[in-house]
Amino acid sequence: SQTGHRCYTTCHGDGAVDGIQRMCGTEIGMPAELFAGSKFLSAAIYQRLLPRLCAHCRIPATDPKVGLSAAHQRLLREKFRLDPGTMYVANETGCPHCMPNIPGLAANGTKGVIVAPEVLVPTADMREQAGRRDWAGLMKAWRTTRRTGFGDGDMTGKTAFECALYLAAQGKVSIRDIETEFEPLDSYEIFPTADDVQLRGASV
């Protein structure tokens, strides 16, 4: 990678920043100062796969019987500025359209998977934080580049969790699966940006 040739590699991690941190850890042992170079790291990409809701039997998230609780809906509106009215949850009994072709497996309201990615394209500030092994600083420098709310398709500075929120707002994944794969909505930490002042004043 130091000869000028483009190099692709993979490693396990809990996010784009964590992947860089692991490469600089004791097991792999890459010098952190390499990541401070302007031409060393092009991007760090992380992804999670989430169950894709069956478009034929999904249930509105606002359904009073099997939808999200009132507290969950309020949290989505107040914390994330998202409209639960555009979201769905899985029909756990499924339908013929999402019936798996594997004997012994029952339909569960999902059909296939969809990727929730996060892409870190380093700026000069991010490279500086990485070179100093300031992983918290790198995380902040990256996540505060977010330019839009969680219902917008611009994924700049957004984590896989936040990408999953967008997918949920599009009716493609269930909030319940997001909480299962990542963490509860109420514990998730939002990194505020300058635009959040405007977002707080927007009505859903």
RADAJO-V973053 format. One record per backbone hydrogen bond with DSSP energy under -1.0 kcal/mol. CO is the residue of the C=O (numbers start at 1). NH is the residue of the N-H. Records with the same first field share a line. If there is no record, write none. Layout:
BEGIN
CO=NH, NH
END
This chain:
BEGIN
15=19
16=20
17=21
18=22
19=23
20=24
22=25
23=30
25=29
31=34
32=35
34=37
44=120
46=118
48=116
50=114
52=111
54=58
59=89
60=63
61=68
63=67
69=73
70=74
71=75
72=76
73=77
74=78
75=79, 80
76=82
83=86
84=87
87=61
89=59
91=94
95=98
102=105
109=54
112=52
114=50
116=48
118=46
120=44
123=127
124=128
125=129
126=130
127=131
128=132
129=134
130=133
133=135
134=138
135=139
136=140
137=141
138=142
139=143
140=144
142=145
143=146
149=152
155=158
159=163
160=164
161=165
162=166
163=167
164=168
165=169
166=170
167=172
168=171
172=53
174=178
175=179
176=180
177=181
178=182
193=196
195=199
196=200
199=202
END
